[in-house]
Amino acid sequence: MTDPEPLDPQPLAPPQPGPTSPAATPPSEAPPPAAPPAPDHPAERPGRRKLVIALVALHALSAVAAVVILTRQQKPTPGDGISTSGRLKLLAKREDVVGWVSIRGVIRESEGGRGWGEAGVQQWARRIRSLGDKNEVKAIVLDINSPGGTVGAVQELHSALLRVRREKNKPVVALLGDVAASGGFYLAAGCDKVVAHPGTLVGSIGVIFNSMNIEGLLAKVGVKADPIKSGKHKDIGSSARPMTPEERAILQGLIDNAYGQFLKAVMDGRGLKEEEARPLADGRIFTGDQAKANRLVDELGDSRDAIALAGKLGGISGTPKVLREGDGIESILGMLELGALSWLRPETKLLKELRDVAPSLEYRWLGF
């Protein structure tokens, strides 16, 4: 008996049609494998991919932020020496404490007006009001490290400070860090007492309107502004043309009016007469030591001195405990928004730079 012949590995032919089936396709014309169905909206696939990446990034950053915040909260707050669990016990006991709010950087409106993200006047004012509403908070330390900012934002915070002092009867002590100039000092003047380091840069009492003329630069690239306006002063402060003498006089009137408001805030806050305050309010800056000699600062010291002074003014005996407002979830959300979502808003950095040079009325020292 001979071995069977090996089978030729040919592809199987499709089944032959039955009596009721349509004509079969010849083996040589077999249909290609069916392609997977196309998505209903092909253009949405890249968007979905970005969304998935964003969600993964948010999840990862939230974990990192949580670790950072927990680590920070385990560290002693200046002057208190208590952990997170100790702080919770402190709140449960309603023990008298000193509140702490830090003002950092340029003082301006918060981005988008949301409750988190880049720190701004809305967050700071809310923290001040929140501490003022807590019965266990007997005094507040306002930790300032700022060259100032826009007029409206500075005055919003200044009003919040005065309201807490007046309506809640809570004394406020300003602690000045590296710099408390212009609007930063405007806030300090709204506090009961001011503590500064000997080398802190203080002062710059005054107002500035930022404007520049780039007409020559635009001409080099063939650009010429040609606005249509309802009145001759509608484009006052435009950087595309020279400022007229009449416009300069109008803007100087704005500066003088806002300067008078600043000078009055300093006089009222520091208990100075106009003839005492005006020579100090020509825009110059002082060291903390010089500022104390000119009665712009009450004491020279550090954070512990400011906490002790606030505790004394608030009637707290011994070394006061410190309660920081807004260092938890807001910090996490801020890190998420400014970190993970910044790639979705690539124009953010450019807009910030343009905002810094755009025409604006500011209580701000531009040397910082």
Long-range contacts (C-beta under 8 A, 24 or more apart in sequence): 54-340, 54-341, 54-344, 57-340, 58-336, 58-340, 58-341, 61-335, 61-336, 61-339, 61-340, 62-332, 62-336, 64-335, 65-331, 65-332, 65-335, 65-336, 66-332, 68-331, 68-335, 69-327, 69-328, 69-331, 69-332, 72-327, 72-331, 73-327, 73-328, 77-322, 77-324, 78-303, 78-304, 78-307, 78-322, 79-303, 79-304, 79-307, 79-308, 79-319, 79-320, 79-321, 79-322, 80-320, 80-321, 80-322, 82-321, 87-323, 90-321, 90-323, 91-136, 91-323, 94-135, 94-136, 95-136, 95-321, 96-136, 96-138, 96-314, 96-315, 96-316, 96-320, 96-321, 97-136, 97-137, 97-138, 97-316, 97-320, 97-321, 97-322, 97-323, 98-137, 98-138, 98-139, 98-140, 98-141, 98-307, 98-310, 98-311, 98-314, 98-316, 98-320, 98-321, 98-322, 98-323, 99-131, 99-134, 99-137, 99-139, 99-140, 99-141, 99-170, 99-322, 99-323, 99-324, 99-325, 100-140, 100-141, 100-143, 100-322, 100-323, 100-324, 100-325, 101-127, 101-128, 101-131, 101-140, 101-141, 101-142, 101-143, 101-324, 101-325, 101-326, 102-143, 102-145, 103-142, 103-143, 103-144, 103-145, 103-146, 103-157, 103-184, 103-187, 104-145, 104-146, 105-145, 105-146, 106-146, 106-147, 106-148, 106-149, 106-356, 106-364, 107-146, 107-148, 107-149, 107-150, 107-153, 107-154, 107-157, 107-183, 107-184, 107-187, 108-149, 108-150, 108-153, 108-355, 109-150, 109-152, 109-153, 115-330, 116-329, 116-330, 116-333, 116-334, 116-337, 117-333, 117-334, 117-337, 117-338, 118-334, 118-337, 118-338, 119-334, 120-153, 121-153, 121-156, 121-157, 123-326, 123-330, 124-157, 124-160, 125-156, 125-157, 125-160, 126-326, 127-325, 127-326, 128-157, 128-160, 128-161, 128-164, 129-160, 129-163, 129-164, 130-325, 130-326, 131-164, 131-170, 131-323, 131-325, 132-163, 132-164, 132-167, 132-168, 132-170, 133-168, 134-323, 136-323, 137-170, 137-323, 138-170, 138-311, 138-314, 138-315, 138-316, 138-320, 139-170, 139-171, 139-172, 139-173, 139-310, 139-311, 139-313, 139-314, 139-316, 139-320, 140-164, 140-170, 140-171, 140-172, 140-173, 140-310, 141-172, 141-173, 141-174, 141-175, 141-303, 141-306, 141-307, 141-310, 141-322, 142-172, 142-173, 142-174, 142-175, 142-187, 142-188, 142-191, 143-175, 143-177, 143-303, 143-306, 144-174, 144-175, 144-176, 144-177, 144-180, 144-184, 144-187, 144-188, 145-176, 145-177, 145-178, 145-179, 145-180, 145-184, 146-179, 146-180, 146-181, 146-183, 146-184, 146-187, 147-179, 147-181, 147-182, 147-183, 147-184, 147-204, 147-364, 147-365, 147-366, 147-367, 147-368, 148-181, 148-182, 148-183, 148-184, 148-185, 148-186, 148-204, 148-362, 148-363, 148-364, 148-365, 149-183, 149-362, 149-363, 149-364, 150-183, 150-360, 150-361, 150-362, 150-363, 150-364, 151-183, 151-207, 151-258, 151-361, 151-362, 151-363, 153-183, 154-183, 154-186, 154-187, 154-363, 155-186, 155-261, 157-187, 158-186, 158-187, 158-189, 158-190, 158-265, 161-187, 161-190, 161-191, 162-190, 165-190, 165-192, 170-314, 171-310, 171-313, 171-314, 172-310, 173-306, 173-309, 173-310, 173-313, 174-306, 175-303, 175-306, 176-200, 176-202, 176-288, 176-297, 179-365, 179-368, 181-285, 181-364, 181-365, 181-368, 182-206, 182-362, 182-363, 182-364, 182-365, 183-362, 183-363, 183-364, 184-365, 185-266, 185-296, 186-262, 186-265, 186-266, 186-363, 188-269, 189-265, 189-266, 189-268, 189-269, 189-270, 190-265, 190-269, 191-269, 192-313, 193-298, 193-299, 193-309, 193-313, 194-296, 194-297, 194-298, 194-299, 195-297, 195-298, 195-299, 195-300, 195-301, 195-302, 195-305, 195-306, 195-309, 196-288, 196-291, 196-292, 196-297, 196-299, 196-300, 196-301, 197-288, 197-300, 197-301, 197-302, 198-287, 198-288, 198-289, 198-300, 199-287, 199-288, 199-289, 200-287, 200-288, 200-291, 201-285, 201-286, 201-287, 201-368, 202-285, 202-286, 202-287, 202-288, 202-290, 202-291, 202-296, 202-297, 203-280, 203-284, 203-285, 203-286, 203-291, 203-296, 204-283, 204-284, 204-285, 204-365, 204-367, 205-262, 205-263, 205-266, 205-280, 205-281, 205-282, 205-283, 206-259, 206-262, 206-281, 206-282, 206-283, 206-363, 207-255, 207-258, 207-259, 207-262, 207-361, 207-362, 207-363, 208-255, 208-361, 208-362, 208-364, 208-366, 209-237, 209-251, 209-254, 209-255, 209-359, 209-360, 209-361, 209-362, 210-357, 210-358, 210-359, 210-360, 210-362, 210-366, 211-237, 211-239, 211-243, 211-251, 211-359, 212-239, 212-357, 213-239, 213-241, 213-242, 213-243, 214-239, 214-240, 215-239, 215-240, 215-241, 215-242, 237-359, 239-359, 254-361, 255-361, 258-361, 258-363, 262-363, 266-296, 270-295, 270-296, 271-295, 285-365, 285-367
